Amino acid sequence: MEAPGVRIRDLTVVYKTPAGELPAVRGVDLTLAPGTITGVVGESGSGKSTLAFSLLNAVQPPGRIAAGSVEIDGLGDVLALRGEDLRRARGREVGYVFQAAQNSLNPLKTIGKQLLDLGRSHDVEDLRALVRDARDLLARMGMDGARVLDSYQHELSGGMRQRVGIMLALVLNAKVVVLDEPTTALDMITQATILRIIREVHEERALTTLVITHDVGAVAEVADDLAVMYGGRVVEHGPVTEVLGDARHPYTRGLIRAIPRLTGDLSLARALPGRPPTLGTLPAQGCVFRERCERRMDVCETDDPAAVTRDGRTVACHATGRPLELVGREELV
Ligand SMILES: Nc1ncnc2c1ncn2[C@@H]1O[C@H](COP(=O)(O)OP(=O)(O)OP(=O)(O)O)[C@@H](O)[C@H]1O
């Protein structure tokens, strides 16, 4: 079976706050090409997890999906699914591991029991094959599969639980997989191994995968495409090597400069000044990034830049495409 494509269109997700409903994801268009791994990066609060929840139509109150669609080939618009259809799609059609998965296991049941529950709730006929597949996935991630399945969550380390979460995301053979910070509790070496395994399984099973992380270095090793989020917007998107090798959005450039591993020279790594906006400090108009932008112009105060796609690269920036020397001095802050 071919890997499915995923098309997120004009997605807006709001959270209810004392100041009214405010957007955590705003007007996002993002296409996951069949068979690719798309990484989503951005600082804390940029809307990455909210986007991940939307792919499963799982945004919880006080949040709600205010607009948009998430079309998955063979499944239709996930945002239109309700009740039993939605429950079945989650796990079986769209596998997922959410942030802090290491804390989301049931403490009263062994991992094996939870695996069987998962299989039964999705009408898996061959439960033996399911257990075999789970053991195999755990073994590939460097664990004794049989022993892990016999364990309770408190008997496993944070990193082991995280790998169990990844196994549960993959074991039902969903064709679309969403991994939110899959490797945060892992040390660097295990992290690299797990990312390699995610890549291998992704290829073997012809998946379409979304990996959310704030670690640009990690995503560079595993992703085909990269989407950069800031203030609820996707500000840049394209093939990972192109985006990292020739970043066009000032925010992407700032993120890259802040990573010693990518710049190759510790002394050149520079933290991005300022802080990302929260829902309460998002500007009501203009570009969400302008407060921190080195290429800010007058138009950025008033007009939100549209996302423009050219040659497979998408950028939402007024200054992009204008060589630095053409940006008037008076426009630079
Ligand atoms: N339940 C909630 N109620 C109110 N606001 C929320 C809620 N969940 C998230 N937000 C806000 O929505 C925005 C986006 O949050 P989200 O968790 O999607 O970002 P993120 O990029 O995944 O961040 P992190 O890397 O810290 O997980 C943030 O400003 C956050 O404070």
The ligand as an SDF file (V2000), in Angstrom:
LIG
                    3D

 31 33  0  0  0  0  0  0  0  0999 V2000
   -4.7590   23.9990   27.5180 N   0  0  0  0  0  0  0  0  0  0  0  0
   -4.3150   25.2130   27.1580 C   0  0  0  0  0  0  0  0  0  0  0  0
   -4.9240   26.3330   27.6060 N   0  0  0  0  0  0  0  0  0  0  0  0
   -4.5000   27.5570   27.2420 C   0  0  0  0  0  0  0  0  0  0  0  0
   -3.4650   27.7780   26.4140 N   0  0  0  0  0  0  0  0  0  0  0  0
   -2.8120   26.7040   25.9360 C   0  0  0  0  0  0  0  0  0  0  0  0
   -3.2050   25.3700   26.2740 C   0  0  0  0  0  0  0  0  0  0  0  0
   -2.3590   24.5040   25.6600 N   0  0  0  0  0  0  0  0  0  0  0  0
   -1.4940   25.2670   24.9510 C   0  0  0  0  0  0  0  0  0  0  0  0
   -1.7670   26.5840   25.1220 N   0  0  0  0  0  0  0  0  0  0  0  0
   -1.0420   27.7180   24.5300 C   0  0  0  0  0  0  0  0  0  0  0  0
   -1.0160   27.5570   23.1270 O   0  0  0  0  0  0  0  0  0  0  0  0
    0.2580   27.9610   22.6150 C   0  0  0  0  0  0  0  0  0  0  0  0
    0.8460   26.8160   21.8120 C   0  0  0  0  0  0  0  0  0  0  0  0
    1.1400   25.7410   22.7030 O   0  0  0  0  0  0  0  0  0  0  0  0
    1.7440   24.3540   22.1920 P   0  0  0  0  0  0  0  0  0  0  0  0
    1.8410   23.4600   23.3790 O   0  0  0  0  0  0  0  0  0  0  0  0
    0.9920   23.8790   21.0130 O   0  0  0  0  0  0  0  0  0  0  0  0
    3.1930   24.8010   21.7280 O   0  0  0  0  0  0  0  0  0  0  0  0
    4.4990   23.9170   21.5020 P   0  0  0  0  0  0  0  0  0  0  0  0
    5.2010   24.5460   20.3610 O   0  0  0  0  0  0  0  0  0  0  0  0
    4.1310   22.4980   21.3820 O   0  0  0  0  0  0  0  0  0  0  0  0
    5.3010   24.1580   22.8410 O   0  0  0  0  0  0  0  0  0  0  0  0
    6.2170   23.1150   23.6610 P   0  0  0  0  0  0  0  0  0  0  0  0
    7.4360   22.9050   22.8260 O   0  0  0  0  0  0  0  0  0  0  0  0
    6.4910   23.8520   24.9320 O   0  0  0  0  0  0  0  0  0  0  0  0
    5.3810   21.8980   23.8430 O   0  0  0  0  0  0  0  0  0  0  0  0
    1.0970   28.3880   23.7980 C   0  0  0  0  0  0  0  0  0  0  0  0
    1.0510   29.7980   23.9110 O   0  0  0  0  0  0  0  0  0  0  0  0
    0.4180   27.7200   24.9630 C   0  0  0  0  0  0  0  0  0  0  0  0
    0.5880   28.4620   26.1380 O   0  0  0  0  0  0  0  0  0  0  0  0
  1  2  1  0
  2  3  1  0
  2  7  2  0
  3  4  2  0
  4  5  1  0
  5  6  2  0
  6  7  1  0
  6 10  1  0
  7  8  1  0
  8  9  2  0
  9 10  1  0
 10 11  1  0
 11 12  1  0
 11 30  1  0
 12 13  1  0
 13 14  1  0
 13 28  1  0
 14 15  1  0
 15 16  1  0
 16 17  2  0
 16 18  1  0
 16 19  1  0
 19 20  1  0
 20 21  2  0
 20 22  1  0
 20 23  1  0
 23 24  1  0
 24 25  2  0
 24 26  1  0
 24 27  1  0
 28 29  1  0
 28 30  1  0
 30 31  1  0
M  END
$$$$
